[in-house]
Every structure is written in structure tokens, then in C-alpha cells.
Amino acid sequence: MVLESWPWWQITLGIDALLTFFLLFFADAALARIDSQRVWRDETVLRTSSTIAFLRAALSIATMSHFFYIALTTIAPTSVLRLLGP
């Protein structure tokens, strides 16, 4: 299966993109209902959009932390050698 060979950070980026599309469609649907008689409750809209935004932020932090770790492990040995060298 193709998903078994993907790194975890690519999966988090894909999920983040899907959550972004869902958030945009949800916000559009909520705005479209403002002028009609079928308005969604404010609590429902706020809770759903806040939850999706939190999930997106958590996935982004995890992914960026991984890239920061890779950058540090790539740079650190060279800088440590420079500090200890002649």
C-alpha cells in the first residue's frame, strides 16, 4: 500500500490540507445560512471552527518541530566541531 511508505510528516500535511478545505466549506455554509431561516447556532459554528483550527495548529507545530529537529541535527555536528577545533 502506498500510505505505508509515506513519512508521517507528509500525512500530517495532507490532513492539514483536508482540514483547511473543510474549514473553508464549513465557514461558507455557515455564512450562506445567515440570510436564511436555517441559521446555525453560534456555539456550534464557534466550537467547530475552533476545534478545526486547533487541530490544524497542532499538526503544524508537530510537523515544523520535526523539520527544526532535522535542521538542528544537520547543523549541530559541524558547529560543535568548529567550537572544539584549532
Sine and cosine of phi, psi and omega as CSV:
sin_phi,cos_phi,sin_psi,cos_psi,sin_omega,cos_omega
0.00,0.00,0.59,-0.81,-0.08,-1.00
-0.93,0.36,-0.61,0.79,-0.05,-1.00
-0.89,0.45,-0.43,0.90,0.01,-1.00
-0.94,0.34,-0.38,0.92,-0.03,-1.00
-0.99,-0.11,-0.07,1.00,0.01,-1.00
-0.99,0.16,0.65,-0.76,0.13,-0.99
-0.91,0.41,0.45,-0.89,-0.07,-1.00
-0.88,0.47,-0.51,0.86,-0.05,-1.00
-0.95,0.32,-0.45,0.89,0.09,-1.00
-0.95,0.32,-0.56,0.83,0.05,-1.00
-0.93,0.38,-0.65,0.76,0.03,-1.00
-0.91,0.42,-0.60,0.80,0.05,-1.00
-0.92,0.39,-0.62,0.79,0.05,-1.00
-0.91,0.42,-0.69,0.73,0.04,-1.00
-0.90,0.43,-0.64,0.77,0.04,-1.00
-0.88,0.48,-0.67,0.74,0.03,-1.00
-0.90,0.43,-0.68,0.74,0.03,-1.00
-0.90,0.44,-0.65,0.76,0.05,-1.00
-0.90,0.44,-0.58,0.81,0.05,-1.00
-0.90,0.44,-0.72,0.69,0.04,-1.00
-0.88,0.47,-0.68,0.73,0.02,-1.00
-0.89,0.45,-0.66,0.75,0.01,-1.00
-0.89,0.46,-0.66,0.75,0.02,-1.00
-0.91,0.41,-0.69,0.72,0.03,-1.00
-0.91,0.40,-0.62,0.78,0.03,-1.00
-0.90,0.43,-0.71,0.71,0.01,-1.00
-0.90,0.44,-0.63,0.77,0.04,-1.00
-0.90,0.43,-0.68,0.74,0.03,-1.00
-0.91,0.41,-0.63,0.78,0.02,-1.00
-0.92,0.40,-0.65,0.76,0.03,-1.00
-0.93,0.36,-0.59,0.81,0.01,-1.00
-0.92,0.40,-0.47,0.88,-0.02,-1.00
-0.99,0.12,-0.14,0.99,-0.02,-1.00
-0.90,0.45,-0.66,0.75,-0.04,-1.00
-0.99,0.15,-0.19,0.98,-0.03,-1.00
-0.99,-0.13,-0.03,-1.00,0.01,-1.00
-0.99,0.11,-0.19,0.98,-0.07,-1.00
-0.98,-0.22,0.85,0.53,-0.02,-1.00
-0.97,0.26,0.69,-0.72,0.08,-1.00
-0.98,0.22,0.48,-0.88,0.03,-1.00
-0.91,0.42,0.58,-0.82,-0.01,-1.00
-0.87,0.49,-0.63,0.78,-0.02,-1.00
-0.89,0.45,-0.63,0.78,-0.01,-1.00
-0.91,0.40,-0.71,0.70,0.00,-1.00
-0.91,0.42,-0.71,0.71,-0.02,-1.00
-0.91,0.41,-0.69,0.72,-0.01,-1.00
-0.91,0.42,-0.68,0.74,-0.01,-1.00
-0.92,0.40,-0.73,0.68,-0.02,-1.00
-0.92,0.38,-0.59,0.81,0.04,-1.00
-0.92,0.39,-0.64,0.77,0.02,-1.00
-0.90,0.43,-0.70,0.72,0.00,-1.00
-0.92,0.40,-0.66,0.75,0.02,-1.00
-0.90,0.44,-0.63,0.78,0.04,-1.00
-0.90,0.43,-0.69,0.72,0.02,-1.00
-0.89,0.46,-0.67,0.74,0.03,-1.00
-0.89,0.46,-0.68,0.73,0.00,-1.00
-0.91,0.42,-0.67,0.75,0.01,-1.00
-0.90,0.44,-0.68,0.74,0.04,-1.00
-0.90,0.43,-0.63,0.77,0.02,-1.00
-0.91,0.41,-0.67,0.75,0.02,-1.00
-0.90,0.44,-0.68,0.73,0.01,-1.00
-0.89,0.46,-0.69,0.72,-0.02,-1.00
-0.92,0.39,-0.72,0.70,-0.01,-1.00
-0.92,0.38,-0.54,0.84,0.07,-1.00
-0.90,0.45,-0.63,0.78,0.03,-1.00
-0.90,0.45,-0.71,0.70,0.01,-1.00
-0.91,0.41,-0.60,0.80,0.05,-1.00
-0.90,0.44,-0.65,0.76,0.05,-1.00
-0.88,0.47,-0.69,0.72,0.03,-1.00
-0.88,0.48,-0.69,0.72,0.01,-1.00
-0.89,0.45,-0.67,0.74,0.00,-1.00
-0.92,0.40,-0.66,0.75,0.00,-1.00
-0.94,0.34,-0.40,0.92,0.05,-1.00
-0.98,0.20,-0.63,0.78,-0.07,-1.00
-1.00,0.06,-0.59,0.81,-0.15,-0.99
-0.84,0.54,-0.73,0.68,-0.03,-1.00
-0.86,0.50,-0.62,0.79,0.00,-1.00
-0.92,0.39,-0.69,0.72,-0.02,-1.00
-0.93,0.36,-0.58,0.81,0.04,-1.00
-0.92,0.40,-0.66,0.75,0.03,-1.00
-0.89,0.45,-0.61,0.79,0.03,-1.00
-0.91,0.42,-0.64,0.77,0.01,-1.00
-0.92,0.38,-0.57,0.82,-0.04,-1.00
-1.00,-0.01,-0.23,0.97,-0.06,-1.00
-0.96,0.26,0.03,-1.00,-0.06,-1.00
-0.92,0.40,0.00,0.00,0.00,0.00
